[in-house]
Amino acid sequence: MAAGLILSHALYETALPGAIRDDLARDWRLRSLVRTAYASLIGDEDGRELEQVAHATTRKNLSHYLISRDPRFAIHELRYDLLDRSAEGLKGGSRLGRVSRRLWALSGGRHHAQNS
């Protein structure tokens, strides 16, 4: 909820409670969520969709792990990311395959593989 209030403040100049400002100042997770959400909404303002920006959807998906500090939440997200089959048959195959390829690309794997 705090991320939503911060985005509302940034975009529409709505009031922002002091407690939320304090949370933003000390919580790196919240700052990261807000940056990712803002970039997803606004981007670089050149009109491109999120899916057209390199690794933008990967950053968005990885930001889901920052929503809660509860390890059960992270385990649930990981289980979903690894086992969900709803996208099979679509471009990119299973979620596990897509996540693996995205992580490989983010780690520079493609660059290292091409230079080997």
mmCIF file of the C-alpha atoms, coordinates in Angstrom:
data_MODEL
# 
_entry.id   MODEL 
# 
loop_
_atom_site.group_PDB 
_atom_site.id 
_atom_site.type_symbol 
_atom_site.label_atom_id 
_atom_site.label_alt_id 
_atom_site.label_comp_id 
_atom_site.label_asym_id 
_atom_site.label_entity_id 
_atom_site.label_seq_id 
_atom_site.pdbx_PDB_ins_code 
_atom_site.Cartn_x 
_atom_site.Cartn_y 
_atom_site.Cartn_z 
_atom_site.occupancy 
_atom_site.B_iso_or_equiv 
_atom_site.pdbx_formal_charge 
_atom_site.auth_seq_id 
_atom_site.auth_comp_id 
_atom_site.auth_asym_id 
_atom_site.auth_atom_id 
_atom_site.pdbx_PDB_model_num 
ATOM 1   C CA . MET A 1 1   ? 0.000  0.000   0.000   1.00 0.00 ? 1   MET A CA 1 
ATOM 2   C CA . ALA A 1 2   ? 2.865  2.353   0.779   1.00 0.00 ? 2   ALA A CA 1 
ATOM 3   C CA . ALA A 1 3   ? 4.217  2.039   -2.770  1.00 0.00 ? 3   ALA A CA 1 
ATOM 4   C CA . GLY A 1 4   ? 0.810  3.019   -4.154  1.00 0.00 ? 4   GLY A CA 1 
ATOM 5   C CA . LEU A 1 5   ? 0.626  6.088   -1.913  1.00 0.00 ? 5   LEU A CA 1 
ATOM 6   C CA . ILE A 1 6   ? 4.146  7.112   -2.912  1.00 0.00 ? 6   ILE A CA 1 
ATOM 7   C CA . LEU A 1 7   ? 3.317  6.726   -6.608  1.00 0.00 ? 7   LEU A CA 1 
ATOM 8   C CA . SER A 1 8   ? 0.145  8.749   -6.141  1.00 0.00 ? 8   SER A CA 1 
ATOM 9   C CA . HIS A 1 9   ? 2.192  11.466  -4.470  1.00 0.00 ? 9   HIS A CA 1 
ATOM 10  C CA . ALA A 1 10  ? 4.804  11.439  -7.255  1.00 0.00 ? 10  ALA A CA 1 
ATOM 11  C CA . LEU A 1 11  ? 2.269  11.454  -10.085 1.00 0.00 ? 11  LEU A CA 1 
ATOM 12  C CA . TYR A 1 12  ? -0.607 13.510  -8.668  1.00 0.00 ? 12  TYR A CA 1 
ATOM 13  C CA . GLU A 1 13  ? 0.939  15.416  -5.759  1.00 0.00 ? 13  GLU A CA 1 
ATOM 14  C CA . THR A 1 14  ? -1.429 13.810  -3.248  1.00 0.00 ? 14  THR A CA 1 
ATOM 15  C CA . ALA A 1 15  ? -0.617 14.056  0.454   1.00 0.00 ? 15  ALA A CA 1 
ATOM 16  C CA . LEU A 1 16  ? 1.957  11.605  1.745   1.00 0.00 ? 16  LEU A CA 1 
ATOM 17  C CA . PRO A 1 17  ? 1.848  10.691  5.446   1.00 0.00 ? 17  PRO A CA 1 
ATOM 18  C CA . GLY A 1 18  ? 5.056  11.233  7.399   1.00 0.00 ? 18  GLY A CA 1 
ATOM 19  C CA . ALA A 1 19  ? 5.208  7.556   8.382   1.00 0.00 ? 19  ALA A CA 1 
ATOM 20  C CA . ILE A 1 20  ? 5.320  6.599   4.700   1.00 0.00 ? 20  ILE A CA 1 
ATOM 21  C CA . ARG A 1 21  ? 8.111  9.123   4.089   1.00 0.00 ? 21  ARG A CA 1 
ATOM 22  C CA . ASP A 1 22  ? 10.032 7.554   6.974   1.00 0.00 ? 22  ASP A CA 1 
ATOM 23  C CA . ASP A 1 23  ? 9.492  4.062   5.551   1.00 0.00 ? 23  ASP A CA 1 
ATOM 24  C CA . LEU A 1 24  ? 10.716 5.217   2.150   1.00 0.00 ? 24  LEU A CA 1 
ATOM 25  C CA . ALA A 1 25  ? 13.857 6.703   3.667   1.00 0.00 ? 25  ALA A CA 1 
ATOM 26  C CA . ARG A 1 26  ? 14.870 3.520   5.495   1.00 0.00 ? 26  ARG A CA 1 
ATOM 27  C CA . ASP A 1 27  ? 13.427 0.626   3.440   1.00 0.00 ? 27  ASP A CA 1 
ATOM 28  C CA . TRP A 1 28  ? 15.393 -0.333  0.327   1.00 0.00 ? 28  TRP A CA 1 
ATOM 29  C CA . ARG A 1 29  ? 12.668 -2.807  -0.669  1.00 0.00 ? 29  ARG A CA 1 
ATOM 30  C CA . LEU A 1 30  ? 10.064 -0.067  -0.790  1.00 0.00 ? 30  LEU A CA 1 
ATOM 31  C CA . ARG A 1 31  ? 12.352 2.233   -2.785  1.00 0.00 ? 31  ARG A CA 1 
ATOM 32  C CA . SER A 1 32  ? 13.029 -0.548  -5.280  1.00 0.00 ? 32  SER A CA 1 
ATOM 33  C CA . LEU A 1 33  ? 9.324  -1.371  -5.630  1.00 0.00 ? 33  LEU A CA 1 
ATOM 34  C CA . VAL A 1 34  ? 8.496  2.288   -6.217  1.00 0.00 ? 34  VAL A CA 1 
ATOM 35  C CA . ARG A 1 35  ? 11.269 2.673   -8.830  1.00 0.00 ? 35  ARG A CA 1 
ATOM 36  C CA . THR A 1 36  ? 10.104 -0.443  -10.678 1.00 0.00 ? 36  THR A CA 1 
ATOM 37  C CA . ALA A 1 37  ? 6.438  0.560   -10.533 1.00 0.00 ? 37  ALA A CA 1 
ATOM 38  C CA . TYR A 1 38  ? 7.202  4.110   -11.669 1.00 0.00 ? 38  TYR A CA 1 
ATOM 39  C CA . ALA A 1 39  ? 9.303  2.829   -14.563 1.00 0.00 ? 39  ALA A CA 1 
ATOM 40  C CA . SER A 1 40  ? 6.523  0.419   -15.498 1.00 0.00 ? 40  SER A CA 1 
ATOM 41  C CA . LEU A 1 41  ? 3.969  3.227   -15.523 1.00 0.00 ? 41  LEU A CA 1 
ATOM 42  C CA . ILE A 1 42  ? 6.019  6.061   -16.958 1.00 0.00 ? 42  ILE A CA 1 
ATOM 43  C CA . GLY A 1 43  ? 9.170  4.490   -18.389 1.00 0.00 ? 43  GLY A CA 1 
ATOM 44  C CA . ASP A 1 44  ? 11.340 6.852   -20.312 1.00 0.00 ? 44  ASP A CA 1 
ATOM 45  C CA . GLU A 1 45  ? 8.203  8.515   -21.666 1.00 0.00 ? 45  GLU A CA 1 
ATOM 46  C CA . ASP A 1 46  ? 8.994  7.614   -25.275 1.00 0.00 ? 46  ASP A CA 1 
ATOM 47  C CA . GLY A 1 47  ? 5.706  5.771   -25.695 1.00 0.00 ? 47  GLY A CA 1 
ATOM 48  C CA . ARG A 1 48  ? 7.038  2.210   -25.702 1.00 0.00 ? 48  ARG A CA 1 
ATOM 49  C CA . GLU A 1 49  ? 5.114  -0.516  -23.925 1.00 0.00 ? 49  GLU A CA 1 
ATOM 50  C CA . LEU A 1 50  ? 6.783  -2.265  -21.004 1.00 0.00 ? 50  LEU A CA 1 
ATOM 51  C CA . GLU A 1 51  ? 7.245  -5.423  -23.068 1.00 0.00 ? 51  GLU A CA 1 
ATOM 52  C CA . GLN A 1 52  ? 9.238  -3.438  -25.648 1.00 0.00 ? 52  GLN A CA 1 
ATOM 53  C CA . VAL A 1 53  ? 11.893 -2.344  -23.149 1.00 0.00 ? 53  VAL A CA 1 
ATOM 54  C CA . ALA A 1 54  ? 14.768 -4.775  -22.640 1.00 0.00 ? 54  ALA A CA 1 
ATOM 55  C CA . HIS A 1 55  ? 14.396 -6.723  -19.386 1.00 0.00 ? 55  HIS A CA 1 
ATOM 56  C CA . ALA A 1 56  ? 11.605 -4.456  -18.090 1.00 0.00 ? 56  ALA A CA 1 
ATOM 57  C CA . THR A 1 57  ? 9.140  -7.283  -17.532 1.00 0.00 ? 57  THR A CA 1 
ATOM 58  C CA . THR A 1 58  ? 11.877 -9.333  -15.860 1.00 0.00 ? 58  THR A CA 1 
ATOM 59  C CA . ARG A 1 59  ? 12.604 -6.504  -13.418 1.00 0.00 ? 59  ARG A CA 1 
ATOM 60  C CA . LYS A 1 60  ? 8.876  -6.164  -12.787 1.00 0.00 ? 60  LYS A CA 1 
ATOM 61  C CA . ASN A 1 61  ? 8.490  -9.884  -12.139 1.00 0.00 ? 61  ASN A CA 1 
ATOM 62  C CA . LEU A 1 62  ? 11.530 -10.005 -9.854  1.00 0.00 ? 62  LEU A CA 1 
ATOM 63  C CA . SER A 1 63  ? 10.162 -7.053  -7.892  1.00 0.00 ? 63  SER A CA 1 
ATOM 64  C CA . HIS A 1 64  ? 7.297  -9.301  -6.752  1.00 0.00 ? 64  HIS A CA 1 
ATOM 65  C CA . TYR A 1 65  ? 9.768  -10.875 -4.328  1.00 0.00 ? 65  TYR A CA 1 
ATOM 66  C CA . LEU A 1 66  ? 10.136 -7.511  -2.570  1.00 0.00 ? 66  LEU A CA 1 
ATOM 67  C CA . ILE A 1 67  ? 6.462  -7.143  -1.665  1.00 0.00 ? 67  ILE A CA 1 
ATOM 68  C CA . SER A 1 68  ? 6.742  -9.049  1.610   1.00 0.00 ? 68  SER A CA 1 
ATOM 69  C CA . ARG A 1 69  ? 9.498  -9.922  4.053   1.00 0.00 ? 69  ARG A CA 1 
ATOM 70  C CA . ASP A 1 70  ? 7.692  -13.152 4.956   1.00 0.00 ? 70  ASP A CA 1 
ATOM 71  C CA . PRO A 1 71  ? 9.736  -16.103 3.621   1.00 0.00 ? 71  PRO A CA 1 
ATOM 72  C CA . ARG A 1 72  ? 6.487  -17.968 2.906   1.00 0.00 ? 72  ARG A CA 1 
ATOM 73  C CA . PHE A 1 73  ? 5.571  -15.261 0.394   1.00 0.00 ? 73  PHE A CA 1 
ATOM 74  C CA . ALA A 1 74  ? 8.920  -15.631 -1.392  1.00 0.00 ? 74  ALA A CA 1 
ATOM 75  C CA . ILE A 1 75  ? 8.511  -19.423 -1.455  1.00 0.00 ? 75  ILE A CA 1 
ATOM 76  C CA . HIS A 1 76  ? 5.023  -19.051 -2.920  1.00 0.00 ? 76  HIS A CA 1 
ATOM 77  C CA . GLU A 1 77  ? 6.308  -16.660 -5.610  1.00 0.00 ? 77  GLU A CA 1 
ATOM 78  C CA . LEU A 1 78  ? 9.212  -18.969 -6.431  1.00 0.00 ? 78  LEU A CA 1 
ATOM 79  C CA . ARG A 1 79  ? 6.912  -21.978 -6.640  1.00 0.00 ? 79  ARG A CA 1 
ATOM 80  C CA . TYR A 1 80  ? 4.647  -20.073 -9.005  1.00 0.00 ? 80  TYR A CA 1 
ATOM 81  C CA . ASP A 1 81  ? 7.549  -18.852 -11.138 1.00 0.00 ? 81  ASP A CA 1 
ATOM 82  C CA . LEU A 1 82  ? 9.025  -22.330 -11.437 1.00 0.00 ? 82  LEU A CA 1 
ATOM 83  C CA . LEU A 1 83  ? 5.943  -24.482 -11.779 1.00 0.00 ? 83  LEU A CA 1 
ATOM 84  C CA . ASP A 1 84  ? 3.271  -22.422 -13.522 1.00 0.00 ? 84  ASP A CA 1 
ATOM 85  C CA . ARG A 1 85  ? 2.366  -23.962 -16.862 1.00 0.00 ? 85  ARG A CA 1 
ATOM 86  C CA . SER A 1 86  ? -0.330 -21.500 -17.944 1.00 0.00 ? 86  SER A CA 1 
ATOM 87  C CA . ALA A 1 87  ? 1.890  -19.983 -20.624 1.00 0.00 ? 87  ALA A CA 1 
ATOM 88  C CA . GLU A 1 88  ? 2.930  -23.264 -22.249 1.00 0.00 ? 88  GLU A CA 1 
ATOM 89  C CA . GLY A 1 89  ? 2.275  -23.216 -25.942 1.00 0.00 ? 89  GLY A CA 1 
ATOM 90  C CA . LEU A 1 90  ? 2.754  -19.464 -26.059 1.00 0.00 ? 90  LEU A CA 1 
ATOM 91  C CA . LYS A 1 91  ? 5.913  -17.799 -27.253 1.00 0.00 ? 91  LYS A CA 1 
ATOM 92  C CA . GLY A 1 92  ? 8.573  -18.426 -24.624 1.00 0.00 ? 92  GLY A CA 1 
ATOM 93  C CA . GLY A 1 93  ? 7.321  -21.790 -23.399 1.00 0.00 ? 93  GLY A CA 1 
ATOM 94  C CA . SER A 1 94  ? 6.914  -22.620 -19.718 1.00 0.00 ? 94  SER A CA 1 
ATOM 95  C CA . ARG A 1 95  ? 7.433  -20.072 -16.987 1.00 0.00 ? 95  ARG A CA 1 
ATOM 96  C CA . LEU A 1 96  ? 10.513 -21.983 -15.766 1.00 0.00 ? 96  LEU A CA 1 
ATOM 97  C CA . GLY A 1 97  ? 12.085 -21.749 -19.197 1.00 0.00 ? 97  GLY A CA 1 
ATOM 98  C CA . ARG A 1 98  ? 11.291 -18.057 -19.534 1.00 0.00 ? 98  ARG A CA 1 
ATOM 99  C CA . VAL A 1 99  ? 12.593 -17.244 -16.045 1.00 0.00 ? 99  VAL A CA 1 
ATOM 100 C CA . SER A 1 100 ? 15.783 -19.229 -16.662 1.00 0.00 ? 100 SER A CA 1 
ATOM 101 C CA . ARG A 1 101 ? 16.436 -17.483 -19.968 1.00 0.00 ? 101 ARG A CA 1 
ATOM 102 C CA . ARG A 1 102 ? 15.767 -14.054 -18.464 1.00 0.00 ? 102 ARG A CA 1 
ATOM 103 C CA . LEU A 1 103 ? 18.083 -14.653 -15.523 1.00 0.00 ? 103 LEU A CA 1 
ATOM 104 C CA . TRP A 1 104 ? 20.747 -15.949 -17.898 1.00 0.00 ? 104 TRP A CA 1 
ATOM 105 C CA . ALA A 1 105 ? 20.414 -12.830 -20.049 1.00 0.00 ? 105 ALA A CA 1 
ATOM 106 C CA . LEU A 1 106 ? 20.465 -10.496 -17.037 1.00 0.00 ? 106 LEU A CA 1 
ATOM 107 C CA . SER A 1 107 ? 23.622 -12.163 -15.750 1.00 0.00 ? 107 SER A CA 1 
ATOM 108 C CA . GLY A 1 108 ? 25.366 -11.410 -19.037 1.00 0.00 ? 108 GLY A CA 1 
ATOM 109 C CA . GLY A 1 109 ? 25.260 -15.058 -20.116 1.00 0.00 ? 109 GLY A CA 1 
ATOM 110 C CA . ARG A 1 110 ? 24.564 -14.214 -23.734 1.00 0.00 ? 110 ARG A CA 1 
ATOM 111 C CA . HIS A 1 111 ? 27.494 -11.835 -23.887 1.00 0.00 ? 111 HIS A CA 1 
ATOM 112 C CA . HIS A 1 112 ? 29.845 -14.369 -22.266 1.00 0.00 ? 112 HIS A CA 1 
ATOM 113 C CA . ALA A 1 113 ? 28.614 -17.211 -24.471 1.00 0.00 ? 113 ALA A CA 1 
ATOM 114 C CA . GLN A 1 114 ? 29.146 -15.156 -27.632 1.00 0.00 ? 114 GLN A CA 1 
ATOM 115 C CA . ASN A 1 115 ? 32.678 -14.196 -26.606 1.00 0.00 ? 115 ASN A CA 1 
ATOM 116 C CA . SER A 1 116 ? 33.703 -17.773 -25.766 1.00 0.00 ? 116 SER A CA 1 
# 
